[in-house]
């Protein structure tokens, strides 16, 4: 599958149902690309789409994305290599943010 860069909001135009939007996100942002050249893509999105992509990469049940919370501006890296399962390399990394901006939007309990 040769994916092309998508315009902002492309996922929202992909389907009229939640299932359609979720399928479109997986089609656009997951899986290895054709060819021999490595490709890196940056997807700037909100917590719910990140959780859905992580859930898919880990082959977790569809309901499991609901408990995967990500911080504002946190980094998650998923690697898709041909012939191999997806690899979750980094999840919810906030080290690039100053301490006062980490864990914004979360209750104090999950702060680590």
DAHU-V289803 format. One record per residue. N is the residue number from 1. RES is the residue in three letters. PHI is phi in degrees with one decimal (none if undefined). OMEGA is omega as a letter, one per 30 degrees, with the letter a starting at -180 (none if undefined). D_LAST is the distance of its C-alpha to the last C-alpha in Angstrom with 2 decimals. Layout:
N,RES,PHI,OMEGA,D_LAST  N,RES,PHI,OMEGA,D_LAST
This chain:
1,UNK,none,l,38.62  2,UNK,-100.7,a,38.80  3,UNK,-85.4,l,36.37  4,UNK,-110.2,l,37.16  5,UNK,-54.2,a,34.82  6,UNK,-103.8,l,34.51  7,UNK,-69.6,l,35.01  8,UNK,-55.2,l,32.43  9,UNK,85.0,a,32.54  10,UNK,-59.6,a,34.23  11,UNK,-63.9,a,32.18  12,UNK,-69.8,l,33.33  13,UNK,-92.2,a,36.92  14,UNK,-84.9,a,36.71  15,UNK,-166.2,a,37.37  16,UNK,-100.5,l,38.25  17,UNK,-116.7,l,36.15  18,UNK,-61.7,l,32.47  19,UNK,-63.5,l,33.50  20,UNK,-64.5,l,35.35  21,UNK,-67.3,l,32.45  22,UNK,-64.0,l,30.07  23,UNK,-63.8,l,32.81  24,UNK,-63.9,l,33.44  25,UNK,-62.1,l,29.82  26,UNK,-63.9,l,29.90  27,UNK,-64.1,a,33.29  28,UNK,-78.4,a,32.27  29,UNK,-116.8,a,28.89  30,UNK,-128.0,l,28.86  31,UNK,89.5,l,30.97  32,UNK,-70.9,l,32.63  33,UNK,-100.2,l,35.20  34,UNK,-75.9,l,38.77  35,UNK,98.6,a,40.15  36,UNK,-94.5,a,39.29  37,UNK,-83.9,l,37.37  38,UNK,-62.5,l,33.58  39,UNK,-138.2,l,32.21  40,UNK,-118.5,l,28.87  41,UNK,-124.3,l,28.14  42,UNK,-109.9,l,25.63  43,UNK,-114.9,l,25.02  44,UNK,-98.8,a,23.57  45,UNK,-152.2,l,22.89  46,UNK,-103.4,a,20.91  47,UNK,-51.6,a,18.29  48,UNK,-65.3,l,21.07  49,UNK,-69.5,l,22.85  50,UNK,-59.0,l,19.84  51,UNK,-60.3,l,19.06  52,UNK,-65.5,l,22.79  53,UNK,-67.9,l,23.01  54,UNK,-64.9,l,20.10  55,UNK,-55.5,l,21.74  56,UNK,-65.2,a,25.03  57,UNK,-61.4,a,23.88  58,UNK,-91.1,a,22.62  59,UNK,55.8,l,25.83  60,UNK,-81.6,l,24.07  61,UNK,-58.9,a,26.27  62,UNK,-57.3,a,26.78  63,UNK,-70.4,a,25.24  64,UNK,-68.6,a,21.85  65,UNK,-61.4,a,20.78  66,UNK,-62.4,a,20.38  67,UNK,-97.7,a,17.06  68,UNK,-96.5,a,15.47  69,UNK,-94.4,l,13.68  70,UNK,-126.3,a,12.94  71,UNK,-74.9,l,11.95  72,UNK,-62.4,l,14.92  73,UNK,65.7,l,16.11  74,UNK,-74.9,a,13.58  75,UNK,-102.7,l,15.49  76,UNK,-131.1,a,16.54  77,UNK,-123.9,l,19.36  78,UNK,-119.8,l,21.80  79,UNK,-104.7,l,24.80  80,UNK,-117.0,l,28.14  81,UNK,-111.5,l,30.72  82,UNK,-57.5,l,34.27  83,UNK,74.3,a,35.00  84,UNK,-131.9,l,31.44  85,UNK,-68.9,l,28.78  86,UNK,-60.4,l,26.02  87,UNK,-121.5,l,23.05  88,UNK,-85.7,a,19.47  89,UNK,-86.6,a,18.59  90,UNK,-143.0,l,15.39  91,UNK,-137.3,l,13.38  92,UNK,57.8,a,11.32  93,UNK,-79.5,a,11.00  94,UNK,-118.0,a,10.49  95,UNK,-62.4,l,11.20  96,UNK,-76.8,a,14.69  97,UNK,-95.2,l,13.91  98,UNK,-62.3,a,14.16  99,UNK,-51.4,a,11.24  100,UNK,-70.5,l,13.21  101,UNK,-101.0,l,13.43  102,UNK,-78.0,l,9.91  103,UNK,62.9,l,8.99  104,UNK,-64.5,a,12.67  105,UNK,88.8,l,14.25  106,UNK,-108.9,l,11.49  107,UNK,-67.7,a,11.72  108,UNK,-63.4,a,9.36  109,UNK,-58.2,a,8.53  110,UNK,-82.3,a,6.29  111,UNK,-65.6,l,3.81  112,UNK,-130.2,none,0.00
